[in-house]
């Protein structure tokens, strides 16, 4: 009987976490799209490019850090590239590798969107 109770508690905690995540992610998605023309995934890509404080990152390394599949990441980077917010380049040492670099317009868009991102997080993630 004890095992059923602990399993039930674990499942309930997991469901509570998912509910919280979905609520905050929904608010972020709407605010970032409405105010800055970015999806949450696109913002996260820009944010991770900036957080690394390096000129460029390999797509494969970016994918390892994110919750997106390789194909979803490629599509999001393609949208950012089309909008002029990132650039892609082939790796000189390994032609299969692709680097992603944020552009000046990408940096400006991220800076504006970051305030919205932080405001939504502050609004929804305050300690109970």
C-alpha positions in Angstrom: 0.0 0.0 0.0 2.9 2.4 0.8 4.3 2.0 -2.7 1.0 3.0 -4.3 0.9 6.1 -2.1 4.4 7.2 -3.1 3.7 6.5 -6.7 0.6 8.5 -6.5 2.5 11.4 -4.9 5.1 11.2 -7.6 2.6 11.2 -10.4 0.7 14.1 -8.8 3.9 16.1 -8.5 4.7 15.4 -12.1 1.2 16.5 -13.3 1.5 19.7 -11.2 4.8 20.5 -12.7 3.4 20.0 -16.2 0.4 22.1 -15.5 2.6 24.9 -14.2 5.0 24.6 -17.2 2.1 24.7 -19.7 0.5 27.7 -18.1 3.8 29.8 -18.0 4.8 28.6 -21.5 1.4 29.6 -22.9 1.7 33.1 -21.4 5.3 33.4 -22.8 4.3 32.2 -26.2 1.4 34.7 -26.5 3.4 37.7 -25.2 6.5 37.0 -27.2 4.5 36.5 -30.4 2.2 39.5 -29.9 4.9 42.0 -28.8 8.0 40.8 -30.6 7.0 38.4 -33.4 8.9 35.5 -31.8 7.8 32.0 -30.8 9.0 30.8 -27.4 11.4 28.4 -29.2 12.8 31.2 -31.3 13.4 33.3 -28.3 15.1 30.4 -26.5 17.4 29.9 -29.4 18.4 33.6 -29.4 18.7 33.5 -25.6 21.0 30.5 -25.7 23.2 32.0 -28.4 23.7 35.1 -26.2 24.1 33.1 -23.0 27.1 31.2 -24.3 29.0 34.5 -24.9 30.6 33.1 -27.9 30.5 34.3 -31.5 28.8 31.2 -32.9 27.5 27.8 -31.8 27.3 24.5 -33.6 23.7 23.5 -34.3 24.4 20.1 -32.8 25.5 21.7 -29.5 22.5 24.0 -29.5 20.2 21.0 -30.1 21.8 19.2 -27.1 20.9 22.1 -24.8 17.3 22.5 -26.0 14.0 20.7 -25.7 13.5 20.7 -29.5 14.1 17.8 -31.9 16.9 18.4 -34.5 14.3 19.0 -37.2 12.2 21.4 -35.1 15.4 23.3 -34.2 16.4 23.5 -37.9 13.0 24.9 -38.8 13.1 27.5 -36.1 16.7 28.5 -37.1 15.5 28.8 -40.7 12.7 31.1 -39.6 15.2 33.2 -37.6 17.6 33.3 -40.5 14.8 34.3 -43.0 14.0 37.2 -40.6 17.6 38.2 -40.5 18.0 37.5 -36.8 20.7 34.7 -37.1 23.2 33.5 -39.8 24.2 30.0 -40.5 27.6 28.9 -41.9 29.3 25.6 -42.6 32.1 24.5 -40.3 35.4 24.7 -42.2 36.9 21.7 -40.4 33.8 19.5 -40.7 31.5 20.3 -43.7 28.7 18.4 -42.0 28.7 20.8 -39.1 26.7 24.0 -39.2 27.3 27.1 -37.0 24.6 29.6 -36.0 25.4 33.2 -35.1 23.1 35.9 -33.8 23.1 39.1 -35.9 22.8 42.7 -34.8 19.0 42.8 -35.5 18.7 39.5 -33.6 20.5 40.9 -30.7 18.2 44.0 -30.7 15.1 41.8 -31.0 16.3 39.6 -28.1 17.0 42.6 -25.9 13.5 43.9 -26.4 11.9 40.5 -25.9 14.0 39.7 -22.9 12.2 42.3 -20.8 8.8 40.7 -21.8 10.2 37.2 -21.0 11.4 38.3 -17.5 8.2 40.1 -16.8 6.1 37.0 -17.5 8.5 34.8 -15.5 8.3 37.2 -12.5 4.5 37.3 -12.8 4.0 33.5 -12.8 6.9 32.1 -10.9 6.8 34.0 -7.7 7.4 31.8 -4.6 4.2 30.6 -3.0 
